[in-house]
Amino acid sequence: MAQVIRSPHIIWTMEALREYIGGLSGKAISIARFNKLVERGLPVTIIDGSWCGHAENIEQFMKAGTRTPPRSRDIEAE
């Protein structure tokens, strides 16, 4: 039987993507936050009814999105 090579970079399901993006916080981001990131261009897609993303693309998206500070520092944030 052939050995299956699994990619550590491909992330399936919304829950797994939310947990990955939550990162070191140890908890998944909310569905609302996930949807806002998708609206902003988070590089994920739906394949056969399942969310799918590539870790390197997500990392690049987050790097680019956090390069500049927010326009207003009066925003309440956690």
C-alpha positions as CSV (number, residue, x, y, z in Angstrom):
1,M,0.0,0.0,0.0
2,A,1.3,3.5,-0.9
3,Q,2.2,5.8,1.9
4,V,0.0,8.9,2.1
5,I,1.9,12.2,2.5
6,R,-0.2,14.7,4.4
7,S,0.4,18.4,4.1
8,P,0.7,20.3,7.4
9,H,-0.2,23.4,5.5
10,I,-3.7,22.6,4.2
11,I,-6.4,23.4,6.7
12,W,-9.9,21.9,6.3
13,T,-13.2,23.1,8.0
14,M,-14.2,26.4,9.4
15,E,-13.5,25.3,13.0
16,A,-10.0,24.2,12.1
17,L,-9.4,27.5,10.3
18,R,-10.8,29.5,13.3
19,E,-8.5,27.6,15.7
20,Y,-5.5,28.2,13.4
21,I,-6.1,31.9,13.2
22,G,-6.7,32.1,17.0
23,G,-3.1,30.9,17.3
24,L,-1.4,31.2,20.6
25,S,-4.5,32.5,22.3
26,G,-5.5,28.8,22.6
27,K,-9.0,29.4,21.4
28,A,-10.7,29.7,18.1
29,I,-11.8,33.1,16.8
30,S,-15.5,33.7,16.7
31,I,-17.6,32.9,13.6
32,A,-18.4,36.6,13.3
33,R,-14.7,37.5,13.3
34,F,-14.0,34.7,10.8
35,N,-16.7,36.1,8.5
36,K,-15.3,39.6,8.7
37,L,-11.9,38.4,7.8
38,V,-13.4,36.5,4.8
39,E,-15.1,39.8,3.8
40,R,-11.7,41.5,4.0
41,G,-10.2,38.9,1.7
42,L,-9.0,36.1,3.9
43,P,-7.6,33.6,1.3
44,V,-9.9,30.7,2.0
45,T,-12.4,28.9,-0.2
46,I,-15.2,26.4,0.0
47,I,-14.6,23.0,-1.7
48,D,-17.4,20.5,-1.8
49,G,-19.1,22.2,1.1
50,S,-16.1,22.4,3.3
51,W,-13.9,25.5,4.1
52,C,-10.3,25.1,3.0
53,G,-7.3,27.3,3.4
54,H,-3.5,27.1,3.1
55,A,-1.5,28.2,6.2
56,E,1.1,30.1,4.2
57,N,-1.6,32.2,2.4
58,I,-3.3,32.9,5.7
59,E,0.0,34.0,7.3
60,Q,0.8,36.3,4.4
61,F,-2.7,37.8,4.6
62,M,-2.3,38.4,8.4
63,K,1.2,39.9,7.9
64,A,0.0,42.3,5.2
65,G,-3.1,43.3,7.3
66,T,-1.1,44.1,10.4
67,R,1.7,46.1,8.8
68,T,-0.1,49.4,9.4
69,P,-1.7,50.7,12.6
70,P,-5.4,51.5,12.7
71,R,-6.4,54.9,11.5
72,S,-8.0,55.8,14.9
73,R,-6.7,54.8,18.2
74,D,-10.0,55.7,19.8
75,I,-11.4,52.3,18.8
76,E,-12.4,50.0,21.6
77,A,-10.6,46.7,21.1
78,E,-9.7,43.7,23.2
